[in-house]
Amino acid sequence: MYDQYKSHDDATLSYMGGALHRFHTLKDHFLLGQAGTKAKAKANAQRTELVKNRDVDKELMLELGCCARSGGN
């Protein structure tokens, strides 16, 4: 944002220096949060498998619930 100013004084140069220092200090934390292509693909595959298992379990529970209710009548 400061780079958009047409001219700078000591204060804005100091702000830009501080922002650059904070960026370099914290950039590793941001890079750790970014997953690579292989990691994303693996995570998506695991998510898909978990959703499928959840749906199968849900259907089974519904079937068992239906059978238990109809068998009790």
N, C-alpha and C positions, 0 to 999 in steps of 0.2 A: 504494500500500500504506500509506503513511504517513497518508493522509487518513482511514483507517479508525480511527485512534486517537481515543479520546474526549477526550483533552486532549493538549496539546503543550508541550514545553519548548523552550529555545533550540536544543538539539541537533536535535530532530526538525524544527523549523522550518528549520534550516540544511540538513538533509538534503533536505527538500522543495524548498528554493530551489536547491540544487545539481542535483537531478534535473530541475527545470524548466529550468534553464540548459542542461544537457546535451541535453535534448530539443530545445530551440530551436536549439542549435548543430548538432545532427546530423539534424534532421528533413528537410533537403533531400536527404540521402543516401537516406533511406527513400522519399521521394517519387519520386526518380529510378528506383527499382526497380519502381515500379508502372506498368504499361502501361495505356493507355486502351483502350476497347472496340474502336476501329478497329485499333489496333496488335495487339491480341490476335487479332482476326479474321484479319488479314493473316498473322500468324505461324502460326496454325492452318492456314490455306490452304496456306502454303508447306510446312509439315510434312506435310500430307496428300499434296501433290504429290511431295515427296521420298520418302515411304514407297511411293507407287505406282511411282515410277521404280526404287526399290530392288527392289521385288517383280518388276517386269518384267525387270530386269537379272539377278536371281537365276534366274528361269524360263529366260531365254535361256542362261545359263551351264549350267544343268542340261541343257537340250536339247543344247547343244554338247558337253557332257561325255558325254552318252549316245551321241550320234552318233559321237564320236571313239572311244569304247570299242567300239561295235558295228562301226564301220568297220575297226578294227584287228584284229578277230577273223576 
